Amino acid sequence: MTTAIPPMRKILSDKAPLKFCWESSSTSKEVGAALRVLAEEYPLAENGRGGVPLRFRKVRAKERVSRVGREGAAVVVEHSDLAGALRGVGSALSGLVPAEEKTSFTSLGIMLDCSRNAVMTAGHFKGWLRKLSLLGYSTAMLYTEDTYELPGEPYFGYLRGAYTEAELKEIDAYAASLGIEMVGCIQTLGHLQQALKWSVYQEVKDTSSVLLVGAEKTYALIDKMIGFWSRVFKSRRLHVGMDETHDLGRGRYLDLFGHKRGFELFNEHLAQVVGICRRHQVSPMLWSDMYFRLGSKTMDYYDTNCVIPREVVKKIPQEAALVYWDYYHDNEAFYLDYIKRHRDLGSEPLMGSGVWTWNNFWYDQQITERTVEPCIHACLKAKVKELFFTLWGDDGAFCDFDSALAGLAWSAELAYAGTTDPRRLQRRFAAVCHASYRDVLLPCNQLPTELFWDDPLLGIHWKNALAGDPRFWAKRAAGCRAALRKLEKADVRSVAGGDLAHIRNGLKLVVLKVALHQALDAAYAKRDLAALGKVRAAVPAVVAAVQAFDASFSTQWRRRNKPFGLEVIQSRFATQVRRYQELAARLDELLKGRCEGIEELDARPVSHIGVNGSFSQSYSACATTF
């Protein structure tokens, strides 16, 4: 007995996903293999009964097509390729029937940062791959600077949660069954500080993060890297990185070989890397920013006055595809201009946009939507064929990355449907990601990350923000209180789209911190001992809130990531606890008349300055980060 497809008015409700059955005899091997994998998580029964019949029909089209309609009691998915078919399955599971979608992107992908403490486990990433396939993604990269085990290099990725060859091959095979191309994404010049800090790499080190160009041992190491990725992934493409090497040639290279122009040095190195790629039969792509930075008087990637000499352009290897990364601009015209500038360098660029996860505990909806929408529109208008969304982990990768599935669902909707109907997106997210899209968005843009790391005595961010806007922290606390009220109605037991119970702990912590420091500022300015006594009495509650957030943070981290790197964030929370204990002790001294004031509280900035929200700029003005 089959289940009838409900009418559209019911399709857009929040009920459970529909159940489907499909026949292996009438389904292509490619689609059938993917459905068997998806059945690990979704109601897709092979040769079963009791579900809505699901059929597939391949069509010829110039673009990727995903059409879902009804034929009698059955749902039919018309598709141009496997990604279109699985996007259609996602539509069917969501009850979005009929649906007619298409995209001119031949490759729609993601790049997940696995190099800044958080290394997602293979098992959890498989869950992501299932969801990504149903959203219509066809490419994925794991950004691994040194977080993979390189044969013969025991200190490469040491204590960093490095992926093994077996894990990566397992991920690759799993992704392939879902029609997703896994592309290696590494670094072959800069961003290698975590490996280069070990003495065994002294001979290939130019600066603290950049490899020594021209050294034989450098290219022997890179040969190992590229050889490794050519084995573990079936894709014949490899992202070789090479971005943000601002100090290229200015360390040991300068001592050994003297000064050489940046353009010349960069192209010389790229030619060597391309040659190694050729030997391993992989096609390289690299971040493009250094060409634009070297052509800018201020080393700015987005300097519209930059000049890249023609002789430099001529020496860019044609085999090397350039990746234009841009997570910042909110106007279509800029993207169109820079796409053209990339094409003027002689090859078709790939576009790297961003679903914002960096410097945040939760997905940043505001910046993502403001920058991704004009980027996608520009790419479609300029007929860019490959687009992927980066998910970075700057400053410790403390974001609950599962919350970013909301951003990936939103971005895919825009790429396929050309619009983002909230009702349809809510329905798709519930069926594919098993969470409420509306609930996941409630904490977005509410948690001021800088306050989590800010030292309670020094108050670097606290004081700086007040210098710019005396009501800054009051407004942030109000936003947290509003989000908390809304979360009272949400199912915080759900962790599929991010751990809402954990982030609720963070919101509570912000509210308590702001209240304590507002009271501290007012009482200390007047030396009101009675009020200061109340502040002192409130410190244990803040400490308890820090510890609660630390505990839930550890839980959600271990659910998703390898254990390595957790120690960094736990150390930061421990620092908070110890410094609040110090605040309490200093207030005790003041209250007992043992001192006339607290020097750290007396120090104030003369004006508002640009201080970022990173841990290193929050906890001290004296020491380096940890």
N, C-alpha and C positions, 0 to 999 in steps of 0.2 A: 504494500500500500504506500503510495507516494504522498508527500506533503505539499500542499498547494502553496504557491508563492503569494504572500499577502499583498494587498493593494498598497499604493505608494504612501497613503496617509499612515499606514502601520509600519511601513518599511523604515520610516524615519524616527521611529520610537527607539527606546533604549533597551529593548528586550534582548534575550540571548541570541547568539548567531544561529542561523538556519543550519540544518543538517543536510548533507548531500551524499549522493552515491554516484559512482561512475563505473563504466564498463571498460575493462582492460582491452577487450577485443576491438573496440572502436575508438580507442584513445592512442595517440602516438606514443612511442616508447619514451620520448623526451618529456612529454607532459606527464605521462604515467609515473615516471621515476620521480618527478618533482612532487606529485600528489602523494606518493607513498611517504616521502620525507615529511611533508606538511601534515600528514595524518598523525604524526607524533604529538601534535598540539591542537589540531583543528578537526572538526567533524566531517571528514571526507572518507567515506567507506568505499573500498574497492569491491566491485561486483556484489554490493550489498543491497539490502532492501530497507524500506522504511524512511528513506530520505528523498529529497528532491533530485530527480535525475539531472546530472551535469554532463553536458556534451561540449565538444571542442571542434572548431572548424578553422583551419588555417586559411588566411586570405593574403593576396598580394597587395602590397601598399608601399608607397614611397616613404611613409613615416611609420613609426611604431603605432600600431592600432590595438585598442582593447575595447571591444564592443560586447555588451552583455544584454541578451534579450530573452524572450520567452517563445517557445514553440510548444504549444499544448501545455502539458504538465512539466515539461523540462525547461531548464535554463541552458542556453547555448552561449558559449564564449567564442567569439570570433577574434582571431589574433593574428598578428603578423610575425611574431616570434615568441619565444618562451616567456620573456619578460612581460609582453603584452598579455599572454595567456594567464600568467599568475596574478597580474594586476586585476584581470577580470575575475579570477577566483576570489580575490580580496573583495571585489565589488559584490559578488554573489553572496559570500559569507556575511557581508554587511547588510544584505537585503537591498542593495542599491541596484534594482532592476526595474526598468532598463537603464543602461549606462553606455554612453558612447564617448570614448576618450582617445586622444592621440597625442603624440609628442614627436617633434623633429629631432630630439636628442637621440643619437644612436647609443650613447652611453650615459646613464644617470647613476651616480655613485656616491659613496661616502669615503671619508678618510678619518679613521679613529686614532687619536693620539694614544700610543702605548709606551711613551718614553719619559713621561714626567711623573713617575711614581706608580700610577695606576696601569696595570697590565691585565686586561680583561681575560678571564679564563676561556679556554677553548669551548667549554660547555655553554657558558653564558653567551658567547659570541655566536654559537650555533642558533640560539634562540633569536638573536638579532637577525641572523641571516634569513630565518623563516619569515620574520616580520618584514624585513626589507624586500624580500621577493614578492610578498603580497601587496606591498605598497608600490611595486613597479621598478625597483632599483635593479641594476644589472652589473654594477661594478662595486668592489669594496677594496679598501687598502687599510692595512694596519701600519701606522707610522712607527717604525722601530729604528731608533738611532743606533742603539747597541743592545736592545732587549731581544736578542736572539742568540742562541748558542752557536758560536762559530767554531767549527772543528779546529783544534790546535791552538785556540786562543782562550785559555781558561779564565782570563780576567776581562774578557769582552762580555759585558752584561752580567758581571759577577755580582751576586746578591741583589739583582734588579728584577727578578721574575722573568728572566729571558725565556722566550719560546723555544722549545726543542724542535728539531727537524720533524719528528714524528707528529707533534702537535700541529705544526703548520701544514704538513701533508694531509692530515685529517681535516683541518679547516678547509683546505683547498678542494678536497674531494666532496665535502659536504656542500660547499658553495656551488661547485660545478653542477651538482645534481639539482640545484635550484636555479640554474641559469645565470649565476653570478660569477663574474670573472674576478678572481683574487689577483691583485697586482701588488707586487712587492713595493714597499715605500721606505727607503732608507736614506742615509746620508753618506756621501763620499767625499766631503770636503770639510764643512763646518758642522756645528751643533753636535760635536762629539766629545764634549767636556767630561761626560761621565766615564768614558773609556780612557781618555787621555790623562785623567788624573792619576792613573796607576803608572808607576815608574817603568813598567815593561814597555810602555809605548812612547818613551822619551825620544827615541830616534825617529819617530814619524810625526812628531809634534812641532808645529810652527808656533802657535799661540795656545792659550788654555783650551780652546775649542776647535781649532782649525788644524787640519793635517798639513804636513810639510810637503809642498809641491816640489816635484823634481827628484825626490828621494826614491831610490829603488824599493826600499822596504815599504814605503807608502803604497806603491802600486801592487806590491805583493799582497798587502793586507786587503786592498780594494778588490783584487782578483779573487781572494777568498770570499769576500762579501758577495760579489756578483755571481760567482760560481755557486754559492750556497742558494741564493734565491732562484737561480736558473733551474735548480734541482727540485726545490720544495713546491714551487707553484708551476702549474701548466702554462700559464700565460707567458707569452713571449714579449711582454712589456715589463719594464722596471722603472720605477721612479727613483732617481739617484740623488734627489735633493739639491744640495749646493747653494742654499739660500743664506742670506744674512751673514756672509763672511766678511764683515766690515773691516776686520784687521788682517785680512789675507796678505801674506808676505811681509808683515811688519814685526814678526817675532824672531825666531831662530833663522827663518829664511833670510831675513835682512842681514843677520850676522854672518851667515854662511856664504850667501851669494850676492849680497848687495841689493840695491833697489831695482825693482822692475815695475813698469806700469801695470796697474790693476787689471785693465782689460786684457793685456798680453798674458799675464799670469793666469787669469781665469780661463781664457781660451786654450792656453797650453795644457792646463790640467784637464779641461773638458775633453780635449782631443784624446788624451790618454785613457780617460774613463770610457769614452765612446769606443775606442779600440778594444778595450777589455770586454765591453758589452758585445761587440761584434764577434769576438772569439767564443763567447758563451751563447751566442745566437739569441740575444735579447735586444729589443729596441728601447733606448733610454728616453725618459722625459725628465725635465728638471724645472725647478722653480725659476722664474725669469727675473726676479727682482734685482740681481746683481748687475745685470746689463744696464738697467735703468738707474740704479744707485751710482754706479761708476760714471755714468754720464751726467750726474747731478752734482752741482757744486756743494750741495748740503747732504749728499748721500741719501736723498729722499727717494723712495720707490715711486712715489706719485707726483714727482716734480714735472710739471708739463713743459718746463723749459730745458729738460735734460737733452743732451746731445750724445748720440751713440755714433761714433765715426763709421763711415762706410767700410773702411778697411777692417774694422772690428766685426761688422755684420757679415762680411764676406768669409770670415774665418769661423763663424758659428757652424759647427757640423750639421749638415742637413738631416742627418739621422736623429738628431736630438730634438725632440718636441718640447716646446716651452709651455710651462703652466703659469697662467696669469692668476695670481691669487689676490683677492680683494674682499675683505670682510667689513669694510668701513664706509664705502660711499653709498649715498642714498639717492643718487640721481642717475637716471638712465644714460644721460648724455656723456657722463664721465666714462662709464663702462664702454660705450660705443667708441669713444675716442681711444681708449686704451686697447680695445680689441684690435682696432685698426693699426695702432702702433706696434702691436705684437706681430700682426701679419706683415708689416713693413720689414720685420727682421727676417722674413723669408720662409716662414712655415705656419701651418695652421695651429693656433693655440688651443690648449685645453683650459677650461675655466674652473678655478677653485674658489667657491664661495664659502660661507661659514654659517653653521648652526651653532650659536654661541653657547659654549659650556665653560670657557676659560674665565678664571678669576671669579667664579660663581659657585655657590653650593647647589644651584638649581638652574635649569634651562632659562636663558634670557630671551624671552619672547619678543620684547620690544626691539632690541637691536637686530635680532634675526629678521623679523618681518620688515623692518625699515630698510635693510640692506639687500636681502635676498630677492624681494619682489622686483626692484629695478634691475637687478643683475639678470634675473631670468628673462625679463622682457627684452633687455638689450641683447642677450644671447640668442633669443628667438628671432629678433629683428635682424641680427647680423649673421644668422645661420651658423652659429657655433654648434658643433655637433657633440661635444663631450663636456659634461658638467658634473662636478662632484662637490659635496659639502663637507668641509672639515669640521671636526669636533676636537678642539684643542684642550690641553690640560695645564696651561700655564700656571705657575705658582703652586704646583703640587697636585694637580688633578683631583681636587676635592669635590668636584661636582658629582651629583648623583646622575650619571650619564643616562640612566634609563629615562629620566625626565625629558631628555632631548629627543626621545622618540616622537614626542609631540611636534617638535620642530621639523623632524624628518617627514612626518606624515603631512604636515602643512605644506612643506616645500614640494613634495611629490604631487600633492593635489594641484598646486599652481602649475607645475611642469606639464601635467597630463590634461587637466580640465581647463586651464587658463584662468581659473577663479578658485576661490576658497569658500564655498558655501558652508557656514558653521554647522548646519544641521547634518549635512552629508559627511562632513569631516568628523563630527561627533560619533556618528554611526559607524564609520569605517574604523576609527580609532578603537572603539569599544570592541569590535569584532576581531580586529587584527592584533591589537596591543593589550586587550583585556583590561582596559582602564577607562575611566571617564576623562575625556579630553577637557571638559570644563573644569573638573577638579584639579587636574594636573596644572592648569594655567593659574590657579588661585595664588600660589606662592611666587609666581614669576615676577621678577623685578622688585621684590619687596625686601629681600635680605641684604642689608648693606655689608658686604664682605669685609670692608676695611674695619668695621667695628668689632668683628670677631677676633682679629689679631691685635687690635689696638691695645697698647699697654695702659692699664688702668691708672697708673701714676703719671706717666709721661703724656699720655693723651695726644699723640702726634696727629692722628686723624680727627679726633674729637675737637681739638682746639682749632685745627686748620679749617674744618668745615664751618664751625661757628664764626670764624673770622670772615668767611664769605657770605654766610646767611645765618643770622642768629636763630632762626627757626628750623634750621636744617634737620637736626636730630629729632625734634618734636614731630616734624612731618614724616620722617622715616618710621618712627615708632607708631604713628597713627596708621600708616600703611600696613604695618605688621599686625596691629590690633584688628584692622578690618579683615585682613586675610585669615586671621585666627577665627573670627566670628563666622566667616563663610565655611571654613574647614570643619566647623562643628557639625555641619550637615553632610559632610563628605565621608565616604567609607575609607578611613585612614588605615584600615587593615590591608588595603591593596598595595602591592609593591611593584606591580607589573609595569606601570608607567612612572616609576619613581616612588620612593618610600615617603608617603605623606606624613606618617607618624613621626618619622625622623625630622622632616623639615618643619613640622609643627614645633618640635623641641627647639629648633633654631629660631623660629619666630618668637617663642616665649622668652628665649634668652635675650634677644634684642630688646624686647619691651622692658625686661628687668634691668638690663644694662643702662639703657637710656634714662630710665627713672632714677636709678642710683646716681648716675653722673650729673644729671640735672640738679638733683638735690645736693650733691657734693659741691658743685660750683656755687650754688646760691648760699649754702651754709658757710663754706670756706671764705667766700668774699666778705662776709660779715663777721667771721669768727664766732658764729652762733654755736656755742658748745652744745646746747640742747639738741639743735638740729643735726650737728655733726655726730652726736651720739646715736641718733636714729639712722644716719647713714652707715655708721659702723655696725649697727645691728642688722642692716640689710645685706651686708657683704656675704654671709653664709648662704643666703638664698641664691645669690648670683653664682657663687662657687658651685652650688648644687646643680644649677641650671647648666653650667659649663660641663660638669661631669655627666649629666644626662645626655647632653648633645654629643659629647665624646663617645658615650656608650652606644647610642643609636647610630652614630657615624660609623663606628667600627663594625656594627652589625651589617649595615647596608654595603659597606666596602667588601667585607668577606663574602657576601652573597654574590658579588659580581666580579671581583678581582682576585688576583693572586695576592698573598699576604705582604710581599715585599713593597715597600713604599708607605705602608700604613704607619710605620714608626715615625715618619716625618710629621704627619698630621697629629698623631697622638702626642708627640713632643711639643707641638704648638699649644695644644689644649692644656697639657701639663704646665707649660709656662704661664698660661693664663691663670690657672689655679694658684700657682706659687706667687704670682704678682698680686693677685687679690688678697692673698694672705699677708703679703708685704704691706698693701694698702691698709689693711685692718690693723697691723702692728703699728704703722706710722700714725694712724688716727688715735690709737690708744695712747701713744706718747704725747700727742697734742692734747688730748682730753685730760691727761694726768698732769699737764703742765711741765712735762720734761723737755719740751721744745716750743718755740714761738711760732713755727710754721713748717710747711712741707715744701722743700725747694722745688721739687718736680712740678707741684701744682702752681707755684708762683711763676714758673717760666711760661711765657705766652708768645706766640708768633706775632710779629709786627704787622703782618698782612696775610691775606690768603695766598697760598702758593700752590703750584701744581704738584701734588703728592699722589702717587698712584695707590691703588688698594692692595698692593702686594704685601706679603708678610715681612719682607726685608725692610720695607719703609714704614712698618707699623710698630714693630716691637722694640726698636732701639735706634738711636742715632749714633751709637758707638760701635756696634759689632756687625759682622757680616751675617747673612742668613744661615739657617740650618734646616 
